[in-house]
Amino acid sequence: MARHSGGRGWYSKVLGAALGVTLLATGASMWTAQAGALGGSVPKTTKAAPAAVKPVAVTIVHASDKGARGVNITIDDGPDPEWTPQMLDVLREFGVKATFCMVGTQAQAHPDVVKQVVAAGHRLCDHSVSHDTTMDKKSEAYQSQEILDAERMITEASGGVRPMYYRAPGGAFTPYSRKLAASHGMRPLGWNVDTKDFERPGTDAIVATVQRELPNGPTLLFHDAGGDRSQTVEALRRILPQLKEQGYVFGFPVR
């Protein structure tokens, strides 16, 4: 998601939970086989990624696999037990698949919702453990732990389905984080249209932002956690049929 100034109370809770999880995870050894290595620059607490994981491009993707008329719906910060199921209902109603960028602690807290997302045919994206929008200012060891711990949490919560993308909180990518994510089969994922739904500007404003900014590119950014997301649910209910009527088709970000 974008570097929003609001909602910091919720992110403080996420960060607090993440710190506790990270302390536990640091002492555990069972997940080290999932960690990836990039020469000598990756922390010694991680090991090589499984051979089955195919590396992907390190560049930040925006394009849709549906081509020039493709639109990618991406939904950040969940899963949330109240709002994510409502968004799943809307997406199912209009036959649209989306990419859910999940925060590790949220996935760990709500594995049943993660499994609902996967069962509905949507894709998963690693959105770090604690949603730290200053990750690009932190050490490589810290970046690695945030990315790889979240990858583990999401994979475990999903029942074994791995994230296919990595979206840095607030777009705080670094060359290192992109390379690390790509080595684990997670394509760095950007966005073109920030709907600003996080700020709850009203359903009309969210819809208007999409219509105005869609020419900037196909990847739309919404949120399903961090507070009341009723405006986002209603906006999706209006946007999806509108875009279909305008000749757009819905896909996933290119891998």
N, C-alpha and C positions, 0 to 999 in steps of 0.2 A: 504494500500500500504506500501511498505518498506520505511525505513527512508532515503529517498533520500536527497542529499544536493542541487540538482538543483531545479529550479522552485519556489524558495521562494517568488518571486514577486507575483505570482498568489496566493499562499497560504496566503500572507499578505492581499490581497484583500478579500479572503474568510473569514479570521479571522476578518477583519474590519466589513464586512457585518454581520458576526455572532454575534459580540459584540452588534451591534445595534438591531438585532433580539432578542438576549437574554434579553436586557434591556426591550424591549416591552413585551416579554413573561413572564418576572418575575412579571410584574404588572397584568397580565391577570389571570383569574381564570377558564376560560372555558375548558382548557385542563388538569386541575389537575386530572380529573377522569381517565386519561390515565396513570398517573404516578404510579410507583410501590413502595411498601414499603418492606424493609428488617429489620424488627425490629425497633430499635430506631436509627439505623445508617444512615437512609436515611433522607435527608433534610425535614423539616416540610412543604416546599412548594409543596411536592408531597403527593399523596394519593394512596390507594391500587389499583392495576391493576384490570380491569374488570374481573368478574368471568369467562367469556368466554375464557380468555387467559390461555392456558395450559402451565405451566412451562416446560422447556426442560433441558437437561443436561448442567452442567456448564463447562464441559471440552471443550477444543478447538478442533473442528472437522476438519479433513482433508479428511476422507474417502468419497468415492462416493457411492451413493445409487444404482449404477449399478455394484457394486462388483469389483473383481480384475482387470477387463479390463475397468473399468469406468474412465472417465476423467471429471473433473469439470472445466468449463470455468467461471472465475470470473473477473469482470470488475469494476474497482474502480474510484472514484472521481467525477463522473458525477452526474446527466446527463448533457450533453453538446448539444446545439441545432445543432451544425455542425457535430460532430463526433459520437454521440450516434446513430442517425438515420442511418448513414453509416454502423456501426457495426451491427445494427439490420438487415439491408439488407443482409449482409454477412451471419449472423447466419440463417436467413430465407432461403437463397439460399441452405445451406447445411443441413437444418433441425435440427439445434442444438439449445438447450436451454441453457441459461447462468444465472448466478447470478450477479445482478448489485448492487454493494456496493455504495450507494449514500450519498453524503455530504448534510446535511440538507438544507443549504442555496441554493445549486444548485437545489435541488428538488423543493424548494419553488419558485425559479425564473423560472423554466421550467416545470410546471405541465403537459403541453401537452406532453412533451417527456416522463415523468414518466408514463403517461397513455398509451403511445405507447409501452413502455417496458412491462407493465402488460398485455395489449391486445394481445401481441405476445406470451404470455405464459411463460415469464421469471420470476424469483423470485427477490424479493427485499431484500436488506441488509442495515442495519443502519451503516453508516460510520462516525458518530458523526456530530456535527454542524459545527465545524471550522477546522477539520482535524489537531488537535493539537497532534503532535507526542510525546509530553512530558506529555500527560495526566496521565501516570502512576506516575508522580512526583507531581501531583496536589491533592487537597483535594477530599474527597468523594463527598462533595456537588457539586464541579465543575464537576466531572466525571458524576454524576447523571444528571446534567443539560445538559451536552453535549449529553449524550445518549438519555435521554427522550425527550428533545426538538427536536432532529433529528428524533426520532421515530414519534413524532407528525407531523412534517413538511412533512415527506415522506408519512405518512398515509393520510394526508389531500390532498397532491398533487396527490396521486394515485386515489383519489376518494373513499378511505376507505379500500384499501388493505394494510395490515400491513407488515412491514419487518419481514422476517423469520429468519434472522441471524444478528449478530453484529460483525463487524470487527473493531478492534481498529486501529486507524491510526498508521502506522509504527509498528504494533504489540504491541502497548503499553497497553497490558491488565494488569489488576490487579485482585486479587481474588474478590475484591468488584465489579468491573465493570462486570466481568463474571457472578457473582451471580445476579446482578441487571438485566443484559440483559436476562439471562435465566429465571428469574421470569416473564419477559414480553414476553416469548415465542420466544426469539431470541437466537438461538444457537451461541455461540462464534465461529467465523470462522477464521481459519488460512490459510496458503498456503504452498505448497511444492516447487513450481517452480516460482521464481521471474524472469520474462522475461527481466527485466531491460528496458522495452519499454519506461519507463518514461524518460530515458536518451537519447532516440532517437539514438540508436547505429547503425541503419540501419536494414532494413527488414531481410536481410540474417542473421544478428547476432541474432535477436529475434527468428527466426525459429530455428537456430542452438542451442540456449539455451534451447528451449523446447525439442528438440530431445535428447540433452545431459543429461538433468536433470530430464526428466520424470520418470526414474527409482526411483527417490527420493520420489515420491508420486503423487497422481492424481490431486491435485488442482493447477491450473495455474492462475497466476496473470497478468492481463493486465490493461490498463487505457484508459478511454474515455474522459478525461478532463485534464486541466493543460497545454494546448499548442497544437501544431500540432501533431495529432495522426494518420496521414496518414500512417506512417510506421506500426502502429498496425493494421490498417484496412487491409493493404496488407498482413501482416504476418498472420492474421486470415484466409484470403482467401487461403493462401498456407497450413497453418497448419491443418485446419479442414479436408480437403480431404486426406491429408497425413496420419493423425491418423486413419481415417476410413479405409484406405487401409491396415493399419497395424493391424487391428482387434480391435481397441478401440471403445468403445461406450461412448456417452456423457450423463451425468446425473447431478444431483444436490448433494451438500454436504449432508451427512446424518444428519437427525434432531434428 
